[in-house]
Amino acid sequence: MGTFFKKLDKNFRKKGAITYRIGFNMGDQFFSYRDNYIPFRDVCEVWPKFIEEFLGKKKIDMVFLFGDCRYYQKVTTAIAKEKGIDVFVFEEGYLRPHYITMEKFGVNGFSQLSKNPAFYLSSTGDEMVPEPVHAKSSKTKMVISATLYYAISNLFGIHYPHYRHHREFSAVQEAFYGIRGLFRKALYAVTERDCLERLTVTLSGRYYFVPLQTHNDFQILQHSRYRSIEKFIIEVLESFAQYAPKDTYLVFKHHPVDRGRKNYRKFILEQANILEIRESVIVIHDVFLPEILKHTRGTVTINSTVGLTSIEYGIPTITLGEAVYDIEGLTNKGKELKVFWSDPQLPDRKLYHRFRQYLVNHTQLNGSFYGRMPKELQ
């Protein structure tokens, strides 16, 4: 995450903490201080023994991670919990765009947040949530950080011969995706220039919205029954074709991170043709998300944070995977998708505000990985 953890390290040490940074490739090493950096260069099978001995020998009482689904993080979390060591997991914000998540022991599907609506309706003791200040997140900084990380890790991979990344790890391939993504963004600005007006005026209130998630997201692989976005697309299309009101439409929107990597348009329209609903299916890429949500009949997602934004706008929402916000009264929890099309229930506004208040107070930090550091971590 660029220089974020290096800044965090510096801030902890300013307050008197003894810190250590464990890295697995030259990218990790580049974004770390030299004096407290510990490289792990062995095979992953050795990691459980290594981290267990390290936690004990160094008398660690806090562990900070980004994400909790990769092999090294999952093993570390399990061992730390056994030893009574607090684990804090960072992730992109549940609430966007001016928050990041820092949650104890797990995020998303591993979160320990209650799923009982009564818990939030009775939680009146929390302070009211102030409006977040601008996080000043920089896309340029994010791109430069990622480029450096991939390039350095690839060029000096010989220093960490046993490292295995959880996704593709080719700097050349990432560069290709980035260039293709820029080209497609310019193309969609032309080809989709009339889409927003069509969805917010002509088809307002007549379509269901399906935000697609990144194809290799752990939210999909770890916290849902799907093993590919294509399987999710087929399930939604088949259900819509059979059970949705005949005068409605289905709108699929691609995830911006996948812009240079994936384009499901051809696949979606081929499946729609087979089901004889081609005229009712719309595929988009870069149309302004908030406006689309405000004019939809309902949102269908696996577990995207877009679902939480949908609830914020008062839109009926259903999740087909595990999500921290999949709570009775907020989503159409427990309802089958075939029923949702004709009977979508609105979210409970009071419950949402209480849930959001609790979420911000207990899991969200006002800041960015590529912008302003949250004040709690300064």
RALIN-V619348 format. One record per residue. N is the residue number from 0. RES is the residue in three letters. OMEGA is omega in radians with two decimals (999 if undefined). Layout:
BEGIN
n=N res=RES omega=OMEGA
n=N res=RES omega=OMEGA
END
This chain:
BEGIN
n=0 res=MET omega=3.11
n=1 res=GLY omega=-3.08
n=2 res=THR omega=-3.04
n=3 res=PHE omega=-3.07
n=4 res=PHE omega=3.04
n=5 res=LYS omega=3.07
n=6 res=LYS omega=3.13
n=7 res=LEU omega=3.09
n=8 res=ASP omega=-3.13
n=9 res=LYS omega=-3.12
n=10 res=ASN omega=3.10
n=11 res=PHE omega=-3.10
n=12 res=ARG omega=3.07
n=13 res=LYS omega=-3.11
n=14 res=LYS omega=3.03
n=15 res=GLY omega=-3.13
n=16 res=ALA omega=2.97
n=17 res=ILE omega=-3.03
n=18 res=THR omega=3.05
n=19 res=TYR omega=3.13
n=20 res=ARG omega=3.11
n=21 res=ILE omega=-3.12
n=22 res=GLY omega=-3.02
n=23 res=PHE omega=3.11
n=24 res=ASN omega=-3.09
n=25 res=MET omega=3.05
n=26 res=GLY omega=3.07
n=27 res=ASP omega=-3.10
n=28 res=GLN omega=-3.12
n=29 res=PHE omega=-3.11
n=30 res=PHE omega=3.14
n=31 res=SER omega=2.98
n=32 res=TYR omega=-3.08
n=33 res=ARG omega=-2.95
n=34 res=ASP omega=-3.12
n=35 res=ASN omega=-3.11
n=36 res=TYR omega=3.11
n=37 res=ILE omega=3.13
n=38 res=PRO omega=3.00
n=39 res=PHE omega=-3.04
n=40 res=ARG omega=-3.06
n=41 res=ASP omega=3.07
n=42 res=VAL omega=-3.03
n=43 res=CYS omega=3.13
n=44 res=GLU omega=-3.13
n=45 res=VAL omega=-3.02
n=46 res=TRP omega=-3.12
n=47 res=PRO omega=3.13
n=48 res=LYS omega=-3.12
n=49 res=PHE omega=-3.03
n=50 res=ILE omega=3.11
n=51 res=GLU omega=3.12
n=52 res=GLU omega=-3.14
n=53 res=PHE omega=-3.13
n=54 res=LEU omega=3.14
n=55 res=GLY omega=-3.08
n=56 res=LYS omega=-3.11
n=57 res=LYS omega=3.14
n=58 res=LYS omega=-3.13
n=59 res=ILE omega=3.06
n=60 res=ASP omega=3.04
n=61 res=MET omega=3.07
n=62 res=VAL omega=3.11
n=63 res=PHE omega=-3.07
n=64 res=LEU omega=2.88
n=65 res=PHE omega=-3.09
n=66 res=GLY omega=-3.09
n=67 res=ASP omega=-3.10
n=68 res=CYS omega=3.12
n=69 res=ARG omega=-3.04
n=70 res=TYR omega=-3.05
n=71 res=TYR omega=-3.14
n=72 res=GLN omega=-3.12
n=73 res=LYS omega=3.13
n=74 res=VAL omega=-3.12
n=75 res=THR omega=-3.14
n=76 res=THR omega=-3.12
n=77 res=ALA omega=-3.11
n=78 res=ILE omega=3.14
n=79 res=ALA omega=3.13
n=80 res=LYS omega=3.11
n=81 res=GLU omega=-3.11
n=82 res=LYS omega=-3.13
n=83 res=GLY omega=3.13
n=84 res=ILE omega=3.13
n=85 res=ASP omega=3.09
n=86 res=VAL omega=3.11
n=87 res=PHE omega=-3.05
n=88 res=VAL omega=3.04
n=89 res=PHE omega=3.07
n=90 res=GLU omega=3.03
n=91 res=GLU omega=-3.02
n=92 res=GLY omega=2.96
n=93 res=TYR omega=3.10
n=94 res=LEU omega=-3.10
n=95 res=ARG omega=0.11
n=96 res=PRO omega=-2.93
n=97 res=HIS omega=3.13
n=98 res=TYR omega=2.85
n=99 res=ILE omega=-3.13
n=100 res=THR omega=2.92
n=101 res=MET omega=-3.01
n=102 res=GLU omega=-3.09
n=103 res=LYS omega=3.02
n=104 res=PHE omega=3.08
n=105 res=GLY omega=3.12
n=106 res=VAL omega=3.10
n=107 res=ASN omega=-3.10
n=108 res=GLY omega=3.09
n=109 res=PHE omega=-3.13
n=110 res=SER omega=3.10
n=111 res=GLN omega=3.09
n=112 res=LEU omega=-3.13
n=113 res=SER omega=3.03
n=114 res=LYS omega=-3.13
n=115 res=ASN omega=-3.12
n=116 res=PRO omega=-3.14
n=117 res=ALA omega=3.12
n=118 res=PHE omega=-3.11
n=119 res=TYR omega=3.13
n=120 res=LEU omega=-3.14
n=121 res=SER omega=-3.07
n=122 res=SER omega=-3.11
n=123 res=THR omega=-3.05
n=124 res=GLY omega=-3.11
n=125 res=ASP omega=3.07
n=126 res=GLU omega=3.08
n=127 res=MET omega=-3.06
n=128 res=VAL omega=3.08
n=129 res=PRO omega=3.07
n=130 res=GLU omega=-3.13
n=131 res=PRO omega=3.02
n=132 res=VAL omega=-3.09
n=133 res=HIS omega=-3.08
n=134 res=ALA omega=3.11
n=135 res=LYS omega=3.11
n=136 res=SER omega=-3.08
n=137 res=SER omega=3.07
n=138 res=LYS omega=3.11
n=139 res=THR omega=3.11
n=140 res=LYS omega=3.13
n=141 res=MET omega=-3.12
n=142 res=VAL omega=3.14
n=143 res=ILE omega=3.14
n=144 res=SER omega=-3.13
n=145 res=ALA omega=3.14
n=146 res=THR omega=3.11
n=147 res=LEU omega=-3.09
n=148 res=TYR omega=-3.12
n=149 res=TYR omega=-3.09
n=150 res=ALA omega=-3.11
n=151 res=ILE omega=3.14
n=152 res=SER omega=3.13
n=153 res=ASN omega=-3.09
n=154 res=LEU omega=-3.07
n=155 res=PHE omega=-3.12
n=156 res=GLY omega=-3.12
n=157 res=ILE omega=-3.14
n=158 res=HIS omega=3.10
n=159 res=TYR omega=-2.97
n=160 res=PRO omega=-3.06
n=161 res=HIS omega=-3.10
n=162 res=TYR omega=3.07
n=163 res=ARG omega=-3.12
n=164 res=HIS omega=-3.11
n=165 res=HIS omega=3.10
n=166 res=ARG omega=3.04
n=167 res=GLU omega=-3.04
n=168 res=PHE omega=3.13
n=169 res=SER omega=3.12
n=170 res=ALA omega=3.14
n=171 res=VAL omega=-3.13
n=172 res=GLN omega=3.10
n=173 res=GLU omega=3.10
n=174 res=ALA omega=3.10
n=175 res=PHE omega=3.12
n=176 res=TYR omega=-3.13
n=177 res=GLY omega=3.13
n=178 res=ILE omega=3.12
n=179 res=ARG omega=3.10
n=180 res=GLY omega=3.10
n=181 res=LEU omega=3.10
n=182 res=PHE omega=-3.13
n=183 res=ARG omega=3.12
n=184 res=LYS omega=3.11
n=185 res=ALA omega=3.14
n=186 res=LEU omega=-3.10
n=187 res=TYR omega=3.10
n=188 res=ALA omega=3.12
n=189 res=VAL omega=-3.04
n=190 res=THR omega=-3.10
n=191 res=GLU omega=-3.04
n=192 res=ARG omega=-3.13
n=193 res=ASP omega=-3.04
n=194 res=CYS omega=-3.07
n=195 res=LEU omega=3.13
n=196 res=GLU omega=3.13
n=197 res=ARG omega=-3.08
n=198 res=LEU omega=-3.07
n=199 res=THR omega=3.14
n=200 res=VAL omega=-3.05
n=201 res=THR omega=-3.06
n=202 res=LEU omega=-3.11
n=203 res=SER omega=3.12
n=204 res=GLY omega=-3.07
n=205 res=ARG omega=-3.10
n=206 res=TYR omega=3.01
n=207 res=TYR omega=-3.04
n=208 res=PHE omega=-3.13
n=209 res=VAL omega=3.08
n=210 res=PRO omega=3.12
n=211 res=LEU omega=3.13
n=212 res=GLN omega=-3.11
n=213 res=THR omega=-2.95
n=214 res=HIS omega=-3.11
n=215 res=ASN omega=-3.12
n=216 res=ASP omega=3.07
n=217 res=PHE omega=3.06
n=218 res=GLN omega=3.11
n=219 res=ILE omega=-3.02
n=220 res=LEU omega=-3.05
n=221 res=GLN omega=-2.96
n=222 res=HIS omega=3.03
n=223 res=SER omega=3.12
n=224 res=ARG omega=-3.11
n=225 res=TYR omega=3.05
n=226 res=ARG omega=3.05
n=227 res=SER omega=3.08
n=228 res=ILE omega=-3.13
n=229 res=GLU omega=3.14
n=230 res=LYS omega=3.08
n=231 res=PHE omega=-3.14
n=232 res=ILE omega=-3.12
n=233 res=ILE omega=-3.13
n=234 res=GLU omega=-3.13
n=235 res=VAL omega=3.14
n=236 res=LEU omega=-3.11
n=237 res=GLU omega=3.12
n=238 res=SER omega=3.12
n=239 res=PHE omega=-3.11
n=240 res=ALA omega=-3.05
n=241 res=GLN omega=-2.95
n=242 res=TYR omega=-3.08
n=243 res=ALA omega=3.05
n=244 res=PRO omega=-2.98
n=245 res=LYS omega=-3.09
n=246 res=ASP omega=-3.10
n=247 res=THR omega=-3.11
n=248 res=TYR omega=3.13
n=249 res=LEU omega=-3.08
n=250 res=VAL omega=3.05
n=251 res=PHE omega=3.06
n=252 res=LYS omega=3.12
n=253 res=HIS omega=3.07
n=254 res=HIS omega=-3.11
n=255 res=PRO omega=3.13
n=256 res=VAL omega=-3.13
n=257 res=ASP omega=-3.02
n=258 res=ARG omega=-3.13
n=259 res=GLY omega=-3.04
n=260 res=ARG omega=-3.00
n=261 res=LYS omega=2.99
n=262 res=ASN omega=-3.06
n=263 res=TYR omega=-3.02
n=264 res=ARG omega=-3.10
n=265 res=LYS omega=-3.13
n=266 res=PHE omega=-3.11
n=267 res=ILE omega=-3.09
n=268 res=LEU omega=3.05
n=269 res=GLU omega=3.12
n=270 res=GLN omega=3.11
n=271 res=ALA omega=3.09
n=272 res=ASN omega=3.13
n=273 res=ILE omega=-3.10
n=274 res=LEU omega=3.12
n=275 res=GLU omega=3.09
n=276 res=ILE omega=-3.07
n=277 res=ARG omega=-3.08
n=278 res=GLU omega=-3.11
n=279 res=SER omega=-3.07
n=280 res=VAL omega=-3.14
n=281 res=ILE omega=3.13
n=282 res=VAL omega=-3.12
n=283 res=ILE omega=-3.09
n=284 res=HIS omega=-2.95
n=285 res=ASP omega=3.10
n=286 res=VAL omega=-3.03
n=287 res=PHE omega=-2.99
n=288 res=LEU omega=-3.07
n=289 res=PRO omega=-3.13
n=290 res=GLU omega=3.10
n=291 res=ILE omega=-3.11
n=292 res=LEU omega=-3.08
n=293 res=LYS omega=-3.06
n=294 res=HIS omega=-3.12
n=295 res=THR omega=3.05
n=296 res=ARG omega=-3.10
n=297 res=GLY omega=-3.12
n=298 res=THR omega=3.10
n=299 res=VAL omega=-3.12
n=300 res=THR omega=3.01
n=301 res=ILE omega=3.06
n=302 res=ASN omega=-3.12
n=303 res=SER omega=3.05
n=304 res=THR omega=3.02
n=305 res=VAL omega=3.10
n=306 res=GLY omega=3.12
n=307 res=LEU omega=3.06
n=308 res=THR omega=3.09
n=309 res=SER omega=3.10
n=310 res=ILE omega=3.12
n=311 res=GLU omega=3.14
n=312 res=TYR omega=3.11
n=313 res=GLY omega=-3.10
n=314 res=ILE omega=3.06
n=315 res=PRO omega=-3.03
n=316 res=THR omega=3.07
n=317 res=ILE omega=3.09
n=318 res=THR omega=3.13
n=319 res=LEU omega=3.06
n=320 res=GLY omega=3.12
n=321 res=GLU omega=3.12
n=322 res=ALA omega=-3.11
n=323 res=VAL omega=-3.08
n=324 res=TYR omega=3.14
n=325 res=ASP omega=-3.04
n=326 res=ILE omega=3.12
n=327 res=GLU omega=-3.09
n=328 res=GLY omega=3.04
n=329 res=LEU omega=3.09
n=330 res=THR omega=3.03
n=331 res=ASN omega=-3.08
n=332 res=LYS omega=3.11
n=333 res=GLY omega=-3.12
n=334 res=LYS omega=3.09
n=335 res=GLU omega=-3.12
n=336 res=LEU omega=-3.12
n=337 res=LYS omega=3.10
n=338 res=VAL omega=-3.11
n=339 res=PHE omega=-3.09
n=340 res=TRP omega=-3.07
n=341 res=SER omega=-3.11
n=342 res=ASP omega=3.14
n=343 res=PRO omega=-3.11
n=344 res=GLN omega=3.12
n=345 res=LEU omega=3.09
n=346 res=PRO omega=3.10
n=347 res=ASP omega=-3.04
n=348 res=ARG omega=3.14
n=349 res=LYS omega=3.13
n=350 res=LEU omega=-3.14
n=351 res=TYR omega=-3.11
n=352 res=HIS omega=3.10
n=353 res=ARG omega=3.13
n=354 res=PHE omega=-3.14
n=355 res=ARG omega=3.12
n=356 res=GLN omega=3.13
n=357 res=TYR omega=-3.12
n=358 res=LEU omega=-3.13
n=359 res=VAL omega=-3.08
n=360 res=ASN omega=-3.02
n=361 res=HIS omega=-3.08
n=362 res=THR omega=-3.02
n=363 res=GLN omega=3.06
n=364 res=LEU omega=-3.11
n=365 res=ASN omega=-3.12
n=366 res=GLY omega=-3.08
n=367 res=SER omega=3.03
n=368 res=PHE omega=-3.10
n=369 res=TYR omega=3.14
n=370 res=GLY omega=-3.06
n=371 res=ARG omega=3.11
n=372 res=MET omega=3.08
n=373 res=PRO omega=-3.07
n=374 res=LYS omega=-3.14
n=375 res=GLU omega=-3.09
n=376 res=LEU omega=-3.13
n=377 res=GLN omega=999
END
